[in-house]
Amino acid sequence: MSNTATYEKELAFQADRRKAAVEFIKIVSDLWYDKSIEMVLFRNQLIDRNVGDIMNLHEYAVEFVQKPINIFDSVEILRAIQKLDLPPSRLDIGKLTYEYHLEDNKYNDATAFVIDKLKDAKNTYEIKPKDVVLYGFGRIGRLLARELMSKVGKGQQLRLRAIVTRDKNDAVLLEKRASLLRYDSVHGDFDGSVQADPENNALIINGTTVHIITANSPEEIDYTQYGINDALVIDNTGAFTTEEALSRHLTSKGVDRVLLTAPGKGVPNIVYGVNHEDYNPDEVKIWSAASCTTNAITPVLAAMEETLGVVKGHIETIHAYTNDQNLVDNMHKKYRRGRSAALNMVITETGAGSAVAKALPSLAGKLTSNAIRVPVPNGSLVVLNLEVSKTTSREDLNNIMKQYALEGKLVEQIKYSLNNELVSSDIVGTSSPAIFDSNATIVTPDGKNVVMYVWYDNEYGYSHQVVRLAKYIAKVRRYTYY
């Protein structure tokens, strides 16, 4: 075959792939908006993706599982799913396509395969939509608003109904809040519409009214006046961190549960995927989603404890600067944090070592920790230096983490990176709270000490953990297939 003929054949094949990707996107959209079935590809979001995104995600899947997963097979599986009468679900098309390759000799066609794999698809309880109130509208609050409104679908899970702010919202201030939601220097523009509605003191987000409530304290708010009942309040102010302080939310009319987006005192500190099932959402009123760093390291440490055993170790956090630091040198109540965040690496303390033990009691007293704030606005890294009970090798350790990222209870929490060129800006926008850098793993020659590098988007990845926990608390988690 001539070079020209080969080139034309390649062009035709690429055109077929792109047409299949267009069909893939349409089916994913139809399943979401018509049936509340959310498709993901090895935990990567698929809603509102373009053709290029879909092709790149399939290439990642091929490299990740070392199996010939292609867009044509994925579309075939999606068509089969579309035929079934399934409850609201979250299904991993990557895992399904991967398994279809492994077991295709057992089934006559993709429909028979899907019917068998999803035969247990059901919810253990009837899902009732939950009203959500964001108490505070800072970095995490705005990312939560973006995620809640972009994934609302038919409104069968979490419904953002109101945002509480301390400052009285005139027309100018309301428009500023709308602008902060529309545009973000780190995460880019919001993929949706945001309009200020001064007459009703609300934001209209993707056509849905979200009330902006001004209050100096939780007790003065009557949410039922806004048609909000049995709401989950997500407190992202950082002002209330104790059980006593957070209980103030429960005195407000229309509030049912409270979730803190910071480490809490006297309340369960949860890393979703690790210890959330230790607590019953019917019995616990106040919850904490712990910290971004705790959510990054705990899933990885859980995998290590279950497989190799952790004798002791040190955690060093290389963390993006935060809003409590100074832009230029000025007074600060803590040592070193008063120096310019954009110009300095700043050594500071972190409670990550002790916080892990709240989710993994077996690690109590085994870990020390410290932190360095660095001049990047987002995107952080944890270095785990561990002594393990069972000897291992670099290959074996990476295979362990790859397995946890591929299947099991931590697939939403651990992303396995194969990227030799990975840097902090690459992980911005990653929904997993922990990105395991497989190419950076170090194991000592005797196999007893390991050094692991775990990246995390300390804003976006953490926000997704908050939403996952919120769904568990609200009892709106759907059937999942990972």
Summary of the structure (lengths in Angstrom):
residues: 482
radius of gyration: 23.3
end to end distance: 43.0
largest distance: 78.3
contacts: 1608
relative contact order: 0.11
helix: 39%
strand: 23%
